[in-house]
Amino acid sequence: MQEEKIQEFYKNNYSMKEFYHIIDMALTSMKAFKKGKKDGFLNEKFEERINLAVTEVNGCEICNTFHVGKAEKVGMSQMEISSLNLGGIGIQTTKEDIAIEFAKHYAENKGKSENEEWEKLVKAYDIQKAESIMGAIRIIMMGNAYGIAAGAFLNRLKFKPVEGSNIFNELGVTLSVILFIPILGIKHLFN
């Protein structure tokens, strides 16, 4: 039973190279994300919908636990949380649904998006709001990539290794933060 639960998570494993790129993109989008939060556009409920959708695609056990709790605190219903945790939406009835579908698309493609999907998001909102949505997506992608490696390592310590993962990648991604964040922080400071 526990092994089945573990295997529903850890859908995407990210290499150190992919993790570096994900951190770089998150830092690139940080300013737009902060502006969206400051302006009130990215309210807590909308942000948690994005977080849960991306986390469901990536399968980060640690992030799922954290964001389900946070979603409950911001007033999301159990039905809405369960729907996002099961990959729901599909039918785009609101602008937020378009953003959630874009978030899932971005995560499914490991941090890449097709131009037509991006244009659909920009058309539904505007470029500034679309960029703040992208910022939220990229930040949770960074958290997921890290959480997947750290969670897999913790499971390995419990003698329950995650299928498709290896100790070198788990430790590499987990420890690379010490190097990647300062290097990329300096890079973005001068850009």
Secondary structure, 3 states (H helix, E strand, C coil): CHHHHHHCCCCCCCCHHHHHHHHHHHHHHHHHHHHHHHCCCCCHHHHHHHHHHHHHHHCCHHHHHHHHHHHHHCCCCHHHHHHHHCCCCCCCCCHHHHHHHHHHHHHHCCCCCCHHHHHHHHHHCCHHHHHHHHHHHHHHHHHHHHHHHHHHHHHHHCCCCCCCCCHHHHHHHHHHHHHHHHHHHHHHHCC
